[in-house]
Structure formats: structure tokens, C-alpha cells
Amino acid sequence: MPGPIAFVGDAVMASGYRLAGVAVHVPADGEELASFERARGEAHVVFVSMETALRLPLARLEAAIAAQSPLVLIVPEPDGRRGPVDPAADVWRQLGLAP
């Protein structure tokens, strides 16, 4: 039975999620996709750090986000950088309103 929430990302960010009772996955280099898929199979909501999201195949990440089950969310880095998939920016761009 899936748990409620999982996090996939680096050890520093994972420590905060672990303290909050979230299942964490800290992938080794090259193991990001396997950890991401494992977390998707275990949780209803999967948070992915932006750095980890950038190491996933974009098509796989977009498909996981579009599937909506489990809900996949990219967590911004502490310095405010945005992830590779930004639906709001896509809409703004399609409407010709992108800055």
C-alpha cells in the first residue's frame, strides 16, 4: 500500500523531509530515474528536488506530472531556481504573455 508522501533528492533536502515523516529517496549518481520510479510506486504524492528533476528524462518527467497519480511536484531549490517543467510558464508563453 503506498504511503502518503515521498521525496526524491539530495541528502541535505531529504533530511528536512525525513524529520517531517516523509519517506525519502536519495539516489546515487545515475540512479535518479530508478529512485523516482520507486517513489512513484510507493506514494500518493512525490516531491522531487529540481536538481534531481533535471537529471530525469524530460519526457518521463512530463508524463509523470501529466498522469496526476501519484501527484508529482518539483520542489524549487532553496536559491529559488525553477524546475524543467513549469506549466504556468508554458501557458503564459502560449498566450504570448511571457516576459
C-alpha positions in Angstrom: 0.0 0.0 0.0 1.5 3.4 -1.0 2.4 5.8 1.8 1.2 9.3 1.6 4.3 11.3 0.6 7.8 10.6 -0.8 10.7 12.9 -1.6 13.5 12.2 -4.1 16.5 14.4 -4.0 19.8 15.2 -2.3 20.7 14.3 1.3 20.5 17.8 2.7 17.0 18.5 1.5 16.0 14.9 2.3 16.9 15.4 6.0 14.2 18.0 6.4 11.6 15.8 4.8 12.7 12.9 6.9 12.2 14.9 10.0 8.6 15.6 8.8 7.9 11.9 8.5 8.2 11.7 4.7 9.7 8.7 3.0 12.9 9.8 1.3 15.0 8.5 -1.6 18.5 9.9 -2.0 19.7 8.5 -5.3 23.3 7.9 -6.2 24.6 9.4 -9.4 22.9 7.7 -12.3 20.2 6.2 -10.1 17.8 9.1 -10.2 15.3 7.5 -12.6 15.1 4.3 -10.6 14.6 6.2 -7.4 12.0 8.4 -9.0 10.0 5.4 -10.3 10.3 3.6 -6.9 9.0 6.6 -5.1 6.1 6.9 -7.6 5.2 3.3 -6.8 5.3 3.8 -3.1 3.5 7.2 -2.5 0.4 9.2 -3.4 2.4 12.4 -3.6 6.1 12.6 -4.8 8.2 15.7 -4.3 11.3 15.8 -6.5 14.1 18.3 -6.0 14.8 20.4 -9.0 18.4 19.1 -9.3 17.1 15.5 -9.4 14.3 16.5 -11.9 17.0 17.9 -14.2 18.7 14.5 -14.3 15.5 12.7 -15.3 14.5 12.2 -18.9 12.2 15.2 -19.7 9.6 13.1 -21.5 9.3 10.7 -18.5 9.1 13.6 -16.0 6.4 15.3 -18.1 4.4 12.1 -18.4 4.6 11.5 -14.7 3.3 15.0 -14.0 0.6 14.7 -16.5 -0.6 11.4 -15.1 -1.6 13.1 -11.8 -1.5 9.8 -9.9 0.6 9.8 -8.0 0.8 13.6 -7.9 4.4 14.6 -8.8 5.7 18.0 -7.8 9.0 19.6 -8.4 10.4 21.4 -5.3 12.3 24.6 -6.0 15.9 24.7 -4.8 16.5 26.9 -1.7 18.0 29.5 -4.0 14.7 29.9 -5.9 15.7 28.2 -9.2 12.8 26.8 -11.2 12.4 23.2 -12.4 12.5 22.0 -16.0 8.7 21.7 -16.2 6.7 24.9 -15.5 3.1 24.6 -16.7 2.3 28.2 -15.8 5.2 29.5 -17.9 4.0 27.3 -20.8 0.6 28.8 -20.6 2.0 32.4 -20.5 4.2 31.6 -23.5 1.3 30.1 -25.5 -0.7 33.2 -24.8 2.1 35.4 -25.9 2.4 36.9 -22.5 5.8 35.5 -21.4 8.2 38.2 -20.1 
